[in-house]
């Protein structure tokens, strides 16, 4: 395994962790005020999907960046 693969794997780990932390924090913060009703709100699911898309997009941007390096 070369350095680029290690760096890409580490980025994957951190992006997944970031997504889980944001998902959990938003769920707990809003969930303490509304209970399980948060799961019925479309804005909540939109924010979860947007966060996931941004994490995946950042992964591919980073992968592209690593591929362009020497």
C-alpha positions in Angstrom: 0.0 0.0 0.0 1.5 3.3 -1.1 1.3 6.7 0.6 -1.6 7.9 -1.6 -3.7 4.9 -0.8 -3.0 5.4 2.9 -3.9 9.1 2.7 -7.1 8.3 0.8 -8.1 5.6 3.4 -7.4 8.1 6.2 -9.6 10.7 4.5 -12.4 8.2 4.1 -12.1 7.4 7.8 -12.3 11.1 8.8 -15.1 11.9 6.4 -17.2 9.0 7.7 -16.5 10.0 11.3 -17.4 13.6 10.5 -20.7 12.5 9.0 -21.5 10.3 12.0 -20.7 13.1 14.4 -22.8 15.7 12.5 -25.7 13.2 12.2 -25.6 12.3 15.9 -25.2 15.8 17.1 -28.1 17.1 15.0 -30.3 14.2 16.0 -29.6 14.6 19.7 -29.8 18.4 19.8 -33.1 18.6 17.9 -34.4 15.3 19.3 -34.2 16.5 22.9 -36.6 19.3 22.0 -39.0 17.4 19.7 -38.4 13.7 20.6 -38.9 11.2 17.7 -40.9 13.7 15.7 -37.6 14.9 14.1 -37.6 11.7 12.0 -40.8 12.9 10.3 -39.4 16.2 9.3 -38.2 16.5 5.7 -35.7 19.3 6.5 -33.9 16.9 8.8 -33.6 14.3 6.2 -32.6 16.9 3.6 -29.8 18.1 5.9 -28.6 14.5 6.4 -28.5 13.8 2.7 -26.7 17.1 2.0 -24.1 16.3 4.6 -23.6 12.8 3.0 -23.3 14.3 -0.5 -20.8 16.9 0.7 -18.7 14.2 2.4 -18.7 12.0 -0.7 -18.0 15.0 -3.0 -15.0 16.0 -0.8 -13.7 12.4 -0.9 -13.7 12.5 -4.8 -12.1 16.0 -4.8 -9.4 14.7 -2.5 -8.9 11.6 -4.6 -8.6 13.8 -7.7 -6.1 16.0 -5.9 -4.0 13.0 -4.9 -4.1 11.6 -8.5 -2.7 14.9 -9.8 0.3 14.9 -7.5 3.5 13.3 -8.6 
